[in-house]
C-alpha cells in the first residue's frame, strides 16, 4: 500500500519561494504517475502539476506555468514541487497524489500561506 507524506509548506512573503517534498513509502514510486493538487479555503481542489513515471511529460495549470516545477527522484521515492514567485492566491493546502491502474493515493496535505 502506497503512503504519501508531504512536507515543506509554510509562510512565505509574496515573491518568495518554497519547495514541497512528497515522500512515498510502501511501494516503488517509479510505476506511478504523480501530481500535486491544492485546495484553497472555500474552493474546490484543483490540479497544479502532474508528471508521468519518468517525468518525460509534465503539465501545469495555467496559473502556475513558468513559476512552478514538478520533479521526481524515483531512486529516492520522492516527488517535489518547486514554487517560485509565489503570490497570495497560491495560498492553499497542497496535496501529493499518485495513481496506478486507476487506484488513487493522496497525502495528508501541507499548508502554504503567501502573505506579507
DRENKEKE-790814 format. One line per field, with one value per residue: residue number from 0; x negated, y negated, z negated of N, C-alpha, C, CB in turn; residue in three letters. Coordinates in nm, 4 decimals. Each point is the difference from the previous one (the first is absolute). Glycine has a CB too. Layout:
zagu <- NUM | ...;
n.x <- X | ...;
n.y <- Y | ...;
n.z <- Z | ...;
ca.x <- X | ...;
ca.y <- Y | ...;
ca.z <- Z | ...;
c.x <- X | ...;
c.y <- Y | ...;
c.z <- Z | ...;
cb.x <- X | ...;
cb.y <- Y | ...;
cb.z <- Z | ...;
vexpa <- Ala | ...;
# end
This chain:
zagu <- 0 | 1 | 2 | 3 | 4 | 5 | 6 | 7 | 8 | 9 | 10 | 11 | 12 | 13 | 14 | 15 | 16 | 17 | 18 | 19 | 20 | 21 | 22 | 23 | 24 | 25 | 26 | 27 | 28 | 29 | 30 | 31 | 32 | 33 | 34 | 35 | 36 | 37 | 38 | 39 | 40 | 41 | 42 | 43 | 44 | 45 | 46 | 47 | 48 | 49 | 50 | 51 | 52 | 53 | 54 | 55 | 56 | 57 | 58 | 59 | 60 | 61 | 62 | 63 | 64 | 65 | 66 | 67 | 68 | 69 | 70 | 71 | 72 | 73 | 74 | 75 | 76 | 77 | 78 | 79 | 80 | 81 | 82 | 83 | 84 | 85 | 86 | 87 | 88 | 89 | 90 | 91 | 92 | 93 | 94 | 95 | 96 | 97 | 98 | 99 | 100 | 101 | 102 | 103 | 104 | 105 | 106 | 107 | 108 | 109 | 110 | 111 | 112 | 113 | 114 | 115;
n.x <- -0.0839 | -0.1660 | -0.0556 | 0.0126 | -0.1826 | 0.0850 | -0.2754 | 0.0280 | 0.2559 | -0.1153 | 0.1525 | -0.1100 | 0.0155 | 0.2130 | -0.2475 | -0.0141 | -0.0819 | 0.2013 | -0.2093 | 0.3293 | -0.2067 | 0.2325 | -0.1877 | 0.1323 | 0.0060 | 0.0715 | -0.1882 | -0.2887 | 0.1197 | -0.0761 | 0.3326 | 0.0756 | 0.0665 | -0.1371 | 0.2338 | -0.1254 | 0.3296 | -0.0317 | 0.2570 | -0.0292 | 0.1473 | 0.2419 | -0.1404 | 0.1241 | -0.2617 | -0.1238 | -0.1594 | -0.2335 | -0.0716 | 0.0990 | -0.2913 | 0.1051 | -0.1070 | -0.2005 | 0.1637 | 0.0902 | 0.2380 | -0.0722 | 0.3127 | -0.0682 | 0.3124 | -0.0326 | -0.0980 | -0.3077 | -0.0749 | -0.2996 | -0.0034 | -0.0603 | -0.2788 | 0.2250 | -0.3001 | 0.0834 | -0.2733 | 0.1590 | -0.2443 | 0.2123 | 0.2808 | -0.0174 | 0.2716 | -0.1951 | 0.2597 | -0.3084 | 0.2490 | -0.2002 | 0.1677 | 0.1441 | 0.2382 | 0.0922 | 0.0686 | -0.2269 | 0.2252 | 0.0137 | -0.0210 | -0.2634 | 0.1810 | -0.2980 | 0.2174 | -0.1528 | 0.2067 | -0.1075 | 0.2552 | 0.1871 | -0.1959 | 0.0717 | -0.2716 | 0.1401 | -0.2967 | 0.1757 | -0.0438 | -0.2819 | 0.2028 | -0.1224 | 0.0562 | -0.0764 | -0.0121 | -0.1882;
n.y <- 0.1181 | -0.2081 | -0.1068 | -0.2793 | -0.1024 | -0.2928 | -0.0764 | -0.2942 | -0.1429 | -0.2593 | -0.2297 | -0.0495 | -0.3194 | 0.0322 | 0.1685 | 0.2997 | 0.2220 | 0.1914 | 0.2217 | 0.1159 | 0.2282 | 0.1836 | 0.1858 | 0.2094 | 0.1676 | 0.2498 | 0.0252 | -0.0280 | -0.3217 | 0.1951 | 0.0659 | -0.3311 | -0.1499 | -0.1762 | -0.1964 | -0.2109 | 0.0360 | -0.2921 | 0.0525 | -0.3469 | 0.0451 | 0.1391 | 0.2389 | 0.2718 | 0.1154 | -0.2041 | 0.2534 | -0.1774 | 0.1955 | 0.2713 | 0.1055 | 0.2235 | 0.1760 | -0.2310 | -0.2895 | 0.1182 | -0.2063 | -0.2718 | -0.0653 | -0.2800 | -0.0123 | -0.1839 | -0.0299 | 0.1111 | -0.0990 | -0.0565 | 0.1337 | 0.3150 | 0.1469 | 0.2574 | 0.0949 | 0.2933 | 0.0389 | 0.2820 | -0.0114 | -0.1142 | 0.1874 | -0.3446 | -0.0882 | -0.2687 | -0.1751 | -0.1658 | -0.1984 | -0.2135 | -0.2312 | 0.0986 | -0.1673 | -0.0488 | 0.2303 | 0.2063 | -0.0178 | 0.3401 | 0.1764 | 0.0347 | 0.2830 | 0.1257 | 0.0991 | 0.2907 | 0.0670 | 0.3101 | 0.0499 | -0.3199 | -0.0531 | -0.3333 | 0.0237 | -0.2721 | -0.0542 | -0.0373 | -0.2287 | -0.1312 | -0.2482 | -0.1127 | -0.2548 | -0.1594 | -0.2120 | -0.2501;
n.z <- 0.0000 | 0.2238 | -0.3096 | 0.1868 | -0.2623 | 0.1720 | -0.1279 | 0.0756 | -0.1701 | -0.0851 | 0.0011 | 0.3200 | -0.0467 | 0.2331 | 0.1410 | -0.1498 | 0.1575 | -0.1504 | 0.0984 | -0.0433 | -0.1031 | 0.1226 | -0.2362 | 0.2306 | -0.2888 | 0.1696 | 0.2690 | 0.1215 | -0.0203 | 0.2605 | 0.0088 | -0.0245 | 0.2852 | -0.2435 | 0.0082 | -0.1845 | -0.0593 | -0.0936 | -0.1723 | 0.0297 | -0.2797 | 0.1888 | 0.2075 | 0.0729 | -0.1262 | 0.2344 | 0.1100 | -0.1459 | 0.2259 | 0.1354 | 0.0034 | 0.2160 | -0.2114 | 0.0848 | -0.1254 | 0.3329 | -0.1092 | -0.1997 | 0.0384 | -0.1321 | -0.0814 | 0.2686 | -0.3032 | 0.0765 | 0.3230 | -0.1335 | -0.3082 | 0.0176 | 0.0725 | -0.0395 | -0.0969 | -0.0338 | -0.1598 | 0.1762 | -0.2141 | -0.2178 | 0.0877 | 0.1335 | 0.1441 | -0.0085 | 0.0055 | 0.0866 | -0.1367 | 0.1914 | -0.1110 | -0.3264 | 0.1353 | -0.3003 | 0.2149 | -0.1532 | -0.2606 | 0.0396 | -0.2419 | 0.2215 | 0.0253 | 0.0592 | 0.2299 | 0.0039 | 0.2400 | -0.0279 | 0.2298 | -0.0225 | -0.2728 | -0.0428 | -0.1757 | -0.1372 | -0.1129 | -0.2302 | 0.2465 | -0.0132 | -0.1079 | 0.2926 | -0.2299 | 0.2993 | -0.2876 | 0.0724;
ca.x <- 0.0839 | -0.0791 | 0.0304 | -0.0638 | -0.0104 | -0.0533 | -0.0682 | -0.0582 | 0.0879 | -0.0277 | 0.0372 | -0.1001 | 0.0448 | 0.0188 | -0.1252 | -0.0917 | -0.0031 | 0.0074 | -0.0113 | 0.0752 | -0.0485 | 0.0966 | -0.0705 | 0.0853 | -0.0423 | 0.0903 | -0.0047 | -0.0940 | 0.0741 | -0.0320 | 0.1085 | 0.1156 | 0.0062 | 0.0131 | 0.0526 | 0.0277 | 0.1258 | 0.0116 | 0.1363 | 0.0074 | 0.1229 | 0.1230 | -0.0102 | -0.0197 | -0.1375 | -0.0356 | -0.1298 | -0.1060 | -0.1007 | -0.0082 | -0.1163 | 0.0031 | -0.0895 | -0.1376 | 0.0071 | -0.0211 | 0.1110 | 0.0495 | 0.1008 | 0.0200 | 0.1138 | -0.0395 | -0.0282 | -0.1326 | -0.0993 | -0.1135 | -0.0372 | -0.0112 | -0.0633 | 0.0135 | -0.1088 | 0.0054 | -0.1210 | 0.0532 | -0.0942 | 0.0256 | 0.1447 | 0.0382 | 0.0547 | -0.0228 | 0.0616 | -0.0702 | 0.0928 | -0.0686 | 0.0828 | 0.1285 | 0.1008 | 0.0997 | 0.0995 | -0.0538 | 0.0288 | 0.0856 | -0.0590 | -0.0524 | 0.0082 | -0.0707 | 0.0931 | -0.0589 | 0.1011 | -0.0482 | 0.1102 | 0.1256 | 0.0026 | -0.0475 | -0.0609 | -0.0150 | -0.0632 | 0.0864 | -0.0035 | -0.0865 | 0.0534 | -0.0839 | 0.0627 | -0.0779 | 0.0528 | -0.0990;
ca.y <- -0.1181 | -0.1220 | -0.1082 | -0.1246 | -0.0996 | -0.1265 | -0.0903 | -0.1170 | -0.1154 | -0.1023 | -0.1380 | -0.0659 | -0.1287 | -0.0047 | -0.0032 | 0.0977 | 0.1357 | 0.1163 | 0.1289 | 0.1062 | 0.1354 | 0.1073 | 0.1257 | 0.1177 | 0.1241 | 0.1126 | 0.0491 | -0.0749 | -0.1077 | -0.0158 | 0.0510 | -0.0872 | -0.1398 | -0.0810 | -0.1349 | -0.0852 | -0.0724 | -0.0938 | -0.0403 | -0.1231 | -0.0055 | -0.0298 | 0.0345 | 0.1407 | 0.0427 | -0.0161 | 0.0519 | -0.0988 | 0.0519 | 0.1460 | 0.0533 | 0.1417 | 0.0801 | -0.0453 | -0.1452 | -0.0392 | -0.0903 | -0.0739 | -0.0997 | -0.0992 | -0.0907 | -0.1293 | -0.0954 | 0.0209 | 0.0206 | -0.0908 | -0.0274 | 0.1256 | 0.1111 | 0.1316 | 0.0922 | 0.1216 | 0.0788 | 0.1347 | 0.0764 | -0.0376 | 0.0069 | -0.1363 | -0.0931 | -0.1370 | -0.1118 | -0.1246 | -0.1102 | -0.1288 | -0.1191 | 0.0336 | -0.1050 | 0.0291 | 0.0949 | 0.1364 | 0.0499 | 0.1187 | 0.1265 | 0.0703 | 0.1441 | 0.0886 | 0.0995 | 0.1004 | 0.0884 | 0.1172 | 0.0893 | -0.0532 | -0.0145 | -0.1325 | -0.0145 | -0.1397 | -0.0350 | -0.0703 | -0.1411 | -0.0927 | -0.1347 | -0.1062 | -0.1302 | -0.1075 | -0.1219 | -0.0928;
ca.z <- 0.0000 | 0.0093 | -0.0928 | 0.0406 | -0.1071 | 0.0484 | -0.0920 | 0.0641 | 0.0018 | -0.1004 | 0.0290 | 0.0833 | 0.0526 | 0.1460 | 0.0739 | -0.0547 | 0.0536 | -0.0881 | 0.0665 | -0.0656 | 0.0205 | -0.0240 | -0.0198 | 0.0207 | -0.0631 | 0.0193 | 0.1368 | 0.0828 | 0.0642 | 0.1413 | 0.0827 | -0.0162 | 0.0398 | -0.1220 | 0.0206 | -0.1138 | -0.0011 | -0.1109 | -0.0349 | -0.0769 | -0.0801 | 0.0713 | 0.1414 | 0.0288 | 0.0247 | 0.1401 | 0.0403 | 0.0163 | 0.0923 | 0.0015 | 0.0709 | 0.0294 | -0.0842 | 0.0151 | 0.0178 | 0.1392 | 0.0296 | -0.1162 | 0.0310 | -0.1054 | 0.0087 | 0.0575 | -0.1076 | -0.0587 | 0.1052 | -0.0059 | -0.1397 | -0.0736 | 0.0709 | -0.0630 | 0.0295 | -0.0796 | -0.0118 | -0.0220 | -0.0823 | -0.1392 | -0.0246 | -0.0367 | 0.0978 | -0.0464 | 0.0702 | -0.0219 | 0.0220 | 0.0016 | 0.0221 | -0.0589 | -0.0095 | -0.1044 | 0.0490 | -0.0098 | -0.1339 | 0.0048 | -0.0432 | 0.1172 | -0.0156 | 0.0911 | 0.0539 | 0.0883 | 0.0569 | 0.0722 | 0.0389 | -0.0493 | -0.1464 | -0.0362 | -0.1317 | -0.0397 | -0.1250 | -0.0956 | 0.0341 | -0.0712 | 0.0169 | 0.0542 | -0.0184 | 0.0606 | -0.0591 | -0.0530;
c.x <- -0.0883 | 0.0466 | -0.0820 | 0.0006 | -0.0673 | -0.0721 | -0.0482 | 0.0897 | -0.0375 | 0.0497 | -0.1138 | 0.0575 | 0.0238 | -0.1327 | -0.1015 | 0.0147 | 0.0158 | -0.0201 | 0.0755 | -0.0603 | 0.1108 | -0.0781 | 0.0973 | -0.0609 | 0.0999 | -0.0006 | -0.0991 | 0.0748 | -0.0183 | 0.1065 | 0.1206 | -0.0172 | 0.0274 | 0.0496 | 0.0031 | 0.1346 | -0.0047 | 0.1463 | -0.0064 | 0.1308 | 0.1205 | -0.0011 | -0.0180 | -0.1484 | -0.0293 | -0.1376 | -0.0988 | -0.0999 | 0.0002 | -0.1198 | 0.0195 | -0.1114 | -0.1464 | -0.0102 | -0.0293 | 0.1128 | 0.0428 | 0.1019 | 0.0206 | 0.1309 | -0.0485 | -0.0442 | -0.1401 | -0.1092 | -0.1098 | -0.0469 | -0.0249 | -0.0664 | 0.0182 | -0.1199 | 0.0156 | -0.1356 | 0.0455 | -0.0930 | 0.0225 | 0.1476 | 0.0556 | 0.0585 | -0.0158 | 0.0848 | -0.0764 | 0.0918 | -0.0751 | 0.0997 | 0.1414 | 0.0886 | 0.0978 | 0.1046 | -0.0516 | 0.0240 | 0.1016 | -0.0673 | -0.0389 | -0.0081 | -0.0824 | 0.0961 | -0.0769 | 0.1102 | -0.0674 | 0.1182 | 0.1326 | 0.0125 | -0.0696 | -0.0541 | -0.0258 | -0.0831 | 0.0956 | 0.0029 | -0.0977 | 0.0451 | -0.1067 | 0.0768 | -0.0935 | 0.0606 | -0.1145 | 0.0329;
c.y <- -0.1244 | -0.1016 | -0.1219 | -0.0990 | -0.1248 | -0.0753 | -0.1214 | -0.1210 | -0.1005 | -0.1350 | -0.0656 | -0.1316 | 0.0083 | -0.0195 | 0.1023 | 0.1369 | 0.1023 | 0.1243 | 0.1028 | 0.1350 | 0.0990 | 0.1304 | 0.1157 | 0.1208 | 0.1090 | 0.0589 | -0.0846 | -0.1007 | -0.0039 | 0.0559 | -0.0937 | -0.1317 | -0.0811 | -0.1393 | -0.0747 | -0.0682 | -0.1019 | -0.0344 | -0.1218 | -0.0013 | -0.0386 | 0.0349 | 0.1501 | 0.0313 | -0.0091 | 0.0586 | -0.1114 | 0.0458 | 0.1514 | 0.0434 | 0.1490 | 0.0706 | -0.0431 | -0.1501 | -0.0421 | -0.0885 | -0.0641 | -0.1031 | -0.0914 | -0.0752 | -0.1346 | -0.0984 | 0.0137 | 0.0186 | -0.1056 | -0.0316 | 0.1277 | 0.1051 | 0.1284 | 0.0852 | 0.1220 | 0.0664 | 0.1416 | 0.0850 | -0.0267 | 0.0097 | -0.1352 | -0.0745 | -0.1404 | -0.0992 | -0.1257 | -0.1140 | -0.1315 | -0.1123 | 0.0214 | -0.1235 | 0.0333 | 0.1020 | 0.1434 | 0.0603 | 0.1128 | 0.1125 | 0.0760 | 0.1496 | 0.0706 | 0.1128 | 0.0962 | 0.0934 | 0.1116 | 0.0914 | -0.0448 | -0.0110 | -0.1299 | -0.0021 | -0.1476 | -0.0114 | -0.0785 | -0.1507 | -0.0795 | -0.1422 | -0.0929 | -0.1310 | -0.1070 | -0.1325 | -0.0875 | -0.0377;
c.z <- 0.0000 | -0.1028 | 0.0392 | -0.1155 | 0.0553 | -0.1112 | 0.0779 | 0.0079 | -0.1071 | 0.0441 | 0.0785 | 0.0510 | 0.1504 | 0.0717 | -0.0466 | 0.0639 | -0.1113 | 0.0848 | -0.0826 | 0.0348 | -0.0320 | -0.0068 | 0.0120 | -0.0707 | 0.0335 | 0.1393 | 0.0779 | 0.0850 | 0.1509 | 0.0934 | 0.0055 | 0.0757 | -0.1267 | 0.0343 | -0.1323 | 0.0233 | -0.1132 | -0.0227 | -0.0899 | -0.0789 | 0.0850 | 0.1468 | 0.0172 | 0.0199 | 0.1495 | 0.0275 | 0.0242 | 0.1061 | -0.0064 | 0.0831 | 0.0232 | -0.0767 | 0.0074 | 0.0184 | 0.1438 | 0.0495 | -0.1309 | 0.0479 | -0.1205 | 0.0229 | 0.0542 | -0.1076 | -0.0576 | 0.1040 | -0.0071 | -0.1401 | -0.0803 | 0.0887 | -0.0803 | 0.0394 | -0.0893 | 0.0010 | -0.0338 | -0.0868 | -0.1483 | -0.0361 | -0.0430 | 0.1195 | -0.0596 | 0.0796 | -0.0402 | 0.0382 | -0.0148 | 0.0256 | -0.0534 | -0.0154 | -0.1113 | 0.0453 | 0.0082 | -0.1379 | 0.0055 | -0.0758 | 0.1272 | -0.0297 | 0.1071 | 0.0398 | 0.0892 | 0.0477 | 0.0780 | 0.0259 | -0.0618 | -0.1507 | -0.0370 | -0.1417 | -0.0263 | -0.1266 | -0.0869 | 0.0232 | -0.0847 | 0.0324 | 0.0566 | -0.0135 | 0.0548 | -0.0460 | -0.0485 | -0.1435;
cb.x <- 0.1837 | -0.0381 | 0.0530 | 0.0701 | -0.0122 | 0.1841 | -0.0705 | -0.1316 | 0.1808 | -0.1975 | 0.1444 | -0.1012 | -0.1267 | 0.2298 | 0.0420 | 0.0052 | -0.1462 | 0.1565 | -0.2245 | 0.2086 | -0.2352 | 0.1892 | -0.1679 | 0.0792 | -0.1138 | 0.1371 | 0.2397 | -0.1572 | -0.0228 | -0.2368 | -0.0773 | 0.0414 | 0.0834 | -0.1842 | 0.1380 | -0.2483 | 0.1258 | -0.2286 | 0.0836 | -0.1412 | -0.1365 | 0.0315 | -0.0982 | 0.2284 | 0.0056 | 0.1414 | 0.1120 | 0.0282 | -0.1407 | 0.2503 | -0.1504 | 0.0981 | 0.1571 | -0.0541 | -0.0682 | -0.1252 | 0.0771 | -0.2193 | 0.1119 | -0.2497 | 0.1177 | 0.1597 | 0.2405 | 0.1120 | 0.1765 | 0.0808 | 0.1340 | 0.2059 | -0.1690 | 0.2538 | -0.1548 | 0.2435 | -0.1447 | 0.1163 | -0.1669 | -0.1970 | -0.0245 | -0.1792 | 0.1677 | -0.2340 | 0.2303 | -0.2236 | 0.1947 | -0.2107 | -0.1365 | -0.1089 | -0.0234 | -0.0348 | 0.0997 | -0.1738 | -0.0506 | 0.0968 | 0.1391 | -0.1315 | 0.2280 | -0.2276 | 0.1928 | -0.2234 | 0.1645 | -0.2304 | -0.1638 | 0.0956 | 0.0010 | 0.1655 | -0.1059 | 0.2198 | -0.2226 | -0.0488 | 0.2341 | -0.1952 | 0.1594 | -0.1164 | 0.1267 | -0.0619 | 0.2106 | -0.0409;
cb.y <- 0.1246 | 0.0424 | 0.1636 | 0.0390 | 0.1811 | -0.0107 | 0.1925 | 0.1561 | 0.1439 | 0.1280 | -0.0136 | 0.2229 | -0.1179 | -0.0934 | -0.2371 | -0.1260 | -0.0777 | -0.1187 | -0.0614 | -0.1399 | -0.0715 | -0.1252 | -0.1130 | -0.0914 | -0.1258 | -0.1002 | 0.0812 | 0.1953 | -0.1272 | 0.0099 | 0.2280 | 0.1041 | 0.0565 | 0.1307 | 0.0794 | -0.0364 | 0.1990 | -0.0933 | 0.2376 | -0.1231 | -0.0608 | -0.1762 | -0.2254 | 0.0091 | 0.1537 | -0.2061 | 0.1964 | -0.0707 | -0.2074 | 0.0189 | -0.1755 | -0.0461 | 0.1877 | 0.2193 | -0.0267 | 0.2118 | 0.1397 | 0.0341 | 0.1587 | -0.0235 | 0.1176 | 0.0386 | 0.0031 | 0.1008 | 0.1029 | -0.0940 | -0.2096 | -0.0564 | -0.1568 | -0.0155 | -0.1896 | 0.0297 | -0.2003 | -0.0157 | -0.0077 | -0.1506 | 0.2403 | -0.0018 | 0.1734 | 0.0627 | 0.1133 | 0.1088 | 0.1384 | 0.1111 | -0.0566 | 0.1904 | -0.0510 | -0.2306 | -0.1865 | -0.0600 | -0.2257 | -0.0700 | 0.0084 | -0.2052 | -0.0245 | -0.0560 | -0.1642 | -0.0139 | -0.1901 | -0.0172 | 0.1896 | 0.0935 | 0.2517 | -0.1000 | 0.2296 | -0.0537 | -0.0007 | 0.1790 | 0.0212 | 0.1640 | 0.0384 | 0.1592 | 0.0808 | 0.1437 | 0.1198 | -0.0877;
cb.z <- -0.1216 | 0.2435 | -0.1864 | 0.2383 | -0.1775 | 0.1689 | -0.1492 | 0.1264 | 0.0893 | -0.0735 | -0.2102 | 0.0676 | -0.1818 | -0.0333 | 0.0373 | -0.2111 | 0.1877 | -0.1618 | 0.1017 | 0.0056 | -0.0546 | 0.1191 | -0.1487 | 0.2225 | -0.1866 | -0.1723 | -0.0117 | 0.0038 | -0.2092 | -0.0643 | -0.0566 | -0.2233 | 0.2372 | -0.1095 | 0.1952 | -0.0447 | 0.0971 | 0.0496 | 0.0205 | 0.1717 | -0.2002 | -0.1608 | 0.0484 | 0.1038 | -0.2018 | 0.0120 | 0.0997 | -0.2400 | -0.0267 | -0.0273 | -0.1025 | 0.2282 | 0.0316 | 0.0979 | -0.2380 | 0.0394 | 0.1994 | -0.1255 | 0.1615 | -0.0283 | -0.1934 | 0.1878 | -0.0525 | -0.1947 | 0.1450 | 0.2084 | 0.0127 | -0.1367 | 0.1049 | 0.0022 | 0.0686 | 0.0514 | -0.0753 | 0.2207 | 0.1865 | 0.0104 | -0.0640 | -0.1750 | 0.0940 | -0.0680 | 0.0068 | 0.0420 | -0.0841 | 0.0812 | 0.2033 | -0.1196 | 0.2457 | -0.0876 | 0.1271 | 0.1690 | -0.0952 | 0.2221 | -0.2179 | 0.0701 | -0.1012 | -0.1056 | -0.0101 | -0.1198 | 0.0126 | -0.1053 | 0.0195 | 0.1999 | -0.0340 | 0.1566 | 0.0158 | 0.1059 | 0.1113 | -0.1648 | 0.0711 | 0.0056 | -0.1903 | 0.1631 | -0.2051 | 0.2035 | -0.0670 | 0.2306;
vexpa <- Unk | Unk | Unk | Unk | Unk | Unk | Unk | Unk | Unk | Unk | Unk | Unk | Unk | Unk | Unk | Unk | Unk | Unk | Unk | Unk | Unk | Unk | Unk | Unk | Unk | Unk | Unk | Unk | Unk | Unk | Unk | Unk | Unk | Unk | Unk | Unk | Unk | Unk | Unk | Unk | Unk | Unk | Unk | Unk | Unk | Unk | Unk | Unk | Unk | Unk | Unk | Unk | Unk | Unk | Unk | Unk | Unk | Unk | Unk | Unk | Unk | Unk | Unk | Unk | Unk | Unk | Unk | Unk | Unk | Unk | Unk | Unk | Unk | Unk | Unk | Unk | Unk | Unk | Unk | Unk | Unk | Unk | Unk | Unk | Unk | Unk | Unk | Unk | Unk | Unk | Unk | Unk | Unk | Unk | Unk | Unk | Unk | Unk | Unk | Unk | Unk | Unk | Unk | Unk | Unk | Unk | Unk | Unk | Unk | Unk | Unk | Unk | Unk | Unk | Unk | Unk;
# end
